[in-house]
Amino acid sequence: MKHLSTLLAWATVVLVAALAALNWSTLTANAPLNLVVAQIDAPLGVVLLGLSATLVALFFVAHLRNQIGSLLETRRLIKEVQRVQDLADKAEASRIANLHQLISTEFRLLNERLGSMTAEGADGGKPFRPLSLSEIVTGHDRP
């Protein structure tokens, strides 16, 4: 769509330039112009063509200003997204490190408990026997 609008704008400029070139003698013919405070003889077509060129230039400047503002806003938003993403990555890394530390601690404590249970079984107490998956699911200890 953007390409089409650019193409149409250039086609309009070419069309106006061609019409101005073909009718240059008519555009440069003097005509009385009333400027409210004075009346002068000037080529009306050239004056109107100049005003049209000025308006096109003003719209072009406004369009460029809009595009530059949009690009600056996009740049600011991208920086903000990157900052938030870095913050989220750091938080996730911190959570992963904490989880790793928690799991390591739990496995160490579990190994200590298993070691102490095995030692108690060797001392004449009830020997340690790990539960099977079905015993864990049903909640029944099998003798």
N, C-alpha and C positions, 0 to 999 in steps of 0.2 A: 504494500500500500504506500509506503514511504517513497519507494522508487517511482511509482505511478504519479504521485503528487509532484515530485521533482520534475518528472518528464513533462507533465502538464504545465508547470510554471515556466519551464524553458520554452515550450511550444508557444505559450502566450507571449513571451518576450520576443521571440522570433517573428511571430505574426504582427505584433505592434511595430517592430522595427521595419518589417517589409512594407506595411501599409504607410508608415511615415516616409520611407524612401520613395515609394511609388507616387505619393501625393505631396512631395516636398514643396512644390510650387504653391499648392493650395495652403499648406501649413505656414508658409512664410509670407503670405499676403497680409498686408497691414489692415487692421480693423480698429475702429475706435473702442478703447477699453475704459470703462468707468471704474475708477478706484475709490469711490466715495468722496475723497478729498480732491481728486483731480481727474481729468479725462485726458488719456494719451492715445496716440496711434501706435500700435505695436502688433507684431504678428501673433494673432490669437492662438493659432495652432501650436506654435513653438512654446508659448507661455503655458498652455495646457499640457503639452508634452513634458515640459520641465517640471510642472507641478506633479504630474503622474510619476516621473522618475524620482522626485523627492519623496513621494509617498511610498514607492516601492523600496527605496533605500531605508526609510524609517521602519517599514515592516521587516525588512531584512535584519536591521540592527536589533529590533525587538525579538525576532526569532533567534538570533545568535545569543542574545542575553538570556532568553528562556532556556536554550540548550546548555549554555554554560552553567546556569543555576542548577539545572537538572543533573548535569555531570558532577558538580560539586556536592550536591545532596547525595547522589549515588556513592560517591567516594566516601563521604562521611558515614553513610549507612554501612558500607562494606567494612570500614575500619571498626565500627561499633560491633558488627557481627563477628569479626575476627577476635575482638577483645573478649566478647562474651563466650565465643567458642574456646578460646585459650583458657578462660576461667573455668568453663565446664570440663575441659580436658584435665586441668590441674585437680579439680575436685574429684573427678572420676579416678585419676591416678592415686589420689590420697585414699579414696574409699577402697580401691583394690589393694593398696599397701596395708591398710588396716585389716581388711579381710584376710589377707595372706598371713599377717601376724596373728590374728585370732585363730585361724585354722592351725597354724604351727603350734600355738600354745595349747589348743585343745588336743591335738595329736600327741604332744609331749605328755600332757596330763593323762591321756588315755593309756599311753604306753607305760607310764609309771603305775597307774592303777592295775593294768594287766600284769605287770611284773610283780606287784605286791600280791595280787590274787593267786598267781602261780606259786609264789613263795609260800603263801598260807596253805595251799593245797599240799605242798611237799612236806609241811610240818605236821601232817596228820589230820588236818581239817578236811573239809569237803573239797575235793579237787575242782579246779576251775574248768568249766566246759562252756565254750562259746555257744550262743543260741543260734539255731538255724533260722532261715528266713521265714519258714512257715510258723515257727514258734513265736517269732517277733510279731507276725501279722495276726495270729490267733490269740496271742497273749497267754498261751499255755506252755508250762515247762514240762518237758517229757523226762521221766526218770531214767 
